[in-house]
Amino acid sequence: MNAEAPQAPGTGRIVLLTASHRVAPGLLSWPAWQTLRAADRVLCADPGHPQLPYVRDAGVAVETAAPAASELVDWCADGARTAVVLASGEGDPALTDGLARLAGSGRVAMPDLELLPGSYDLPGARLLDLVEVMDRIRRDCPWSSRQTHAGLAKYAIEEAYELVEAIEDGDREELREELGDVLLQVVFHARIAQEDENEPFSVDDVAGGLVDKLIHRHPHVFGDERAETPEDVKEHWLRTKAVEKQRASVTDGIPVGQPGLALAAKLASRVRHADLEVPLPTGQGVGYELLATAVGAEAEGVDPEAALRAAARAYRAAIREAEG
């Protein structure tokens, strides 16, 4: 937007300048600064507006005032002047609604009305809202304020399974919601971790550690190594992970509490990638049969747990059909 564009005779211009509360105050766009400096009048109804100190430090005079819509329209029309309104967090509905009524009446010569975003949210900005909301819930909610890592553990498992179900169902709306529920578990646990007296950490520490890990394990993206295929990427990942963990056994780090077929497939995957020759244990019973089936499925690139769930879904559908 050109802040010095000529105005229509006798109408003037009203600019509603907004800014994201997720961006540090004072970090406004160049068009926003141009408009503020060129304005005949800058107003702000909120004396505690976070942008005020920075705008005033830049040499822009700001009036702490909330004129009625009709008053501001008349002022702009008298000499085709420009007024900039620093919008509050609530959006100044009294002013905007008043301007809308005047414009809709058809009886008033309206100034040019413009909405100018002074700053924009970056991708992921709503995560800041999530952290803020979680912080308040942890303080003020009688249930959430008493939760512990151990008490919440079962919900993490439940939400993970519900996410998998949404993926397998192909329900996009359900997928979005379940991803949010899984993210809630991460933010909730991180918020609880802040209160630990001996080893506190925050969601920023969690995110920072993850960023470092992703960069380190993707040298073909952030470094000089090359990866042409998904197999190359997986090899990079496993190699860097092995160096990081310094594990004594390829089985280290595999949670034995996961579903049996998934556990068997994970063990088989570690054995295969380590080029080990490990014969399957022999024994009687369905357990050993399922182990052999899971290992064979993994070798063929099939997730046995997902395959069994798909078969179970078909079985569930047949049961419902039989029930009429």
Secondary structure, 3 states (H helix, E strand, C coil): CCCCCCCCCCCCEEEEEECCCCCCCCCCCHHHHHHHHHCCEEEECCCCCCCHHHHHHCCCCCEECCCCHHHHHHHHHCCCCEEEEECCCCCCHHHHHHHHHHHHHCCCCCCEEEEEECCCCCCCCHHHHHHHHHHHHHHHCCCHHHCCHHHHHHHHHHHHHHHHHHHHHCCHHHHHHHHHHHHHHHHHHHHHHCCCCCCCCCHHHHHHHHHHHHHHCCHHHHCCCCCCCHHHHHHHHHHHHHHHHCCCCCCCCCCCCCCHHHHHHHHHHHHHHCCCCCCCCCCCCHHHHHHHHHHHHHHCCCCHHHHHHHHHHHHHHHHHHHHC
